[in-house]
Amino acid sequence: MLESKFQRELKKELSERFDGCIVLNNDANFLQGFPDLTILYHNKWAVLECKQSPDSPYRPNQKFYLKLLDAMSFARSINPDNKEEVLNELQRAFSS
C-alpha cells in the first residue's frame, strides 16, 4: 500500500475512533523530519509518522522528533503492520 493511501485511510479511522478530534497534516518543508500528522483530542495531542512498511527508512531528523515529542506527549511511527497496536496505545494515552 502506498504511504499516501495508508495516511488517507488512517486519518479517516482516527476521526471515527476519536470522535471530535482534529487531524492536521504537517508540512514536511516547514520543519524537516517533523511527523506527518498531529492529532488534537480534548486536552491532549499526539503526532504520528506514517510509513509504508516496517522497513521504510527514516528521513533526517524523524527519529529525533519522534523521541522528543514522545517525551512531551505521544509520538509514534505507524505503518499497516503496527497500526492496531499504535492506535490502542493512543487510545490509552488519550484516556489517561
Secondary structure, DSSP 8 states (H G I E B T S, - for coil): --HHHHHHHHHHHHHHHSTT-EEEE--TTTSTT--SEEEEETTEEEEEEE-SSTT----TTHHHHHHHHHHHS-EEEE-TTTHHHHHHHHHHHHH-
